[in-house]
């Protein structure tokens, strides 16, 4: 029976300022082993998303021949700005479906603070 593994890990900044672009990234890994005498087909979805609805994804289909295997890594990038202060959760997920089904995901969080310029008192 074919089998596989999947993992993902996002990278979060230590902190961010509201209305400023923030660069996020994620690393995705998967392995598919076909130990059968027939070819198999597996769909791979790598996704990077945040709790504010920003998303980047990559979808691919792998055909693996009999008695064969494949391993791959992929990096996704996402640039987003957050209009208001608060916590942001970033999630990276790698999902395999089809003749092999498994997934792996991880999360990280960071804080968005107010823009320092908007909190200054007006000059007299």
Buried (B, 14 or more C-beta within 10 A) or exposed (E): EBBBBBBBBBBBBEEBBBBEEBEBBBBBBBBBBBEBEEEBEBBBBBBBBBBBEBEBEBEEEBEBEEEBBBEBEBEBEBEBBBEEEEEBBBBBBBBBEBBBBBBBBBBBEBBBEEEEEEEEEEEE
